[in-house]
Amino acid sequence: MTLLMNGTSTLTSSVTNIIESGFWIWIGEKEYFVPFSDYPSFKKATIDQILSMQIISPNQMRWEALDIDIELSSLSNPEHFPLHFIE
């Protein structure tokens, strides 16, 4: 059977808190911390830009205005992703 249309996403997400060192995002049933030290492009972003997160797959978020994509696995297991973003 082939589906002609994609289904509606049931994955919920939101930015739950922004502090001086980073921000927390809630994806599905888990909360993740995004530190500005690892993702410096967010440090100069506006609150509206940070809040404009989109889920583009079950494991990937996108901030269109900032041209930033982050995979959940890099937040869950940062030790497996030693490379850091450069401004």
N, C-alpha and C positions, 0 to 999 in steps of 0.2 A: 504494500500500500504506500502511496506517495501522498504526502500532505501538500496542498497547494498554498497554504498560508502558515506562517509561524504562529505558535500559540502565544498566549499572554504570559509574560514573566511573572512568577510568584516570588521572586527574590526581592526582599525589601532592603533598602539601604538608606543611610542618612549620616550626616556629620553630627556627632553628638556633643563635641566640646572642642574648643580651640584655646590653646594656652601658648605661652611664650616659646616653649620648646617644640611644639607640634600640635597635632590634632588627632582625635579619635573618630573612626568611622564604624558604623554598625552595618554589617552585611549579613543577611540571613538571620542567624541566631548567635553571631559572634561579634565581638568588638576588637578592632585592630588600632594600633597607634602608628601614626605616620610622623616620624621625627623630622624636624626641619634640618637637622644635621645630616641626615641621609638623603633628604629631598629638598635641597636649598631653593629650588625654584618656587616652592610654596611660601617661603619666608616673606617675600615681597608681594605676594598675592593679596587681593582684597578678600574680605569675608565672602562676598557674593561669588567670587571666582572659586573659592574653596568649596562653598556649598553647592556649586553647580556640577557635582559629581554625577556621572552616568555609569550604569552597569552595562558593559558591552558584551560580556559573556559571564558565565558563572564564576570565572576566576579572574576577571579583569575589569578594572574601573578606568574611566577616562574623564579628564578635565579638558574639554574642547578649547576653551578660551586660553588655557595655559599650555596647550599642546603636550599634555602629560598623560601617560598610561602607566598604571601600576598593576601588577599581578598580585593576587592575594597570597600566593605562595612566597613571594619576596617579603611580605609583612609577617607571615606565620613563621618562616624559617630564614631570617636574614643571614644566618651563617652560611647558607647555601648560595648566597648572591653577594659575593664580596665587592663587586663593582659598585661605585656610587655615581650619582648624577653630578655633572659638572655644569656650572652656570656659564 
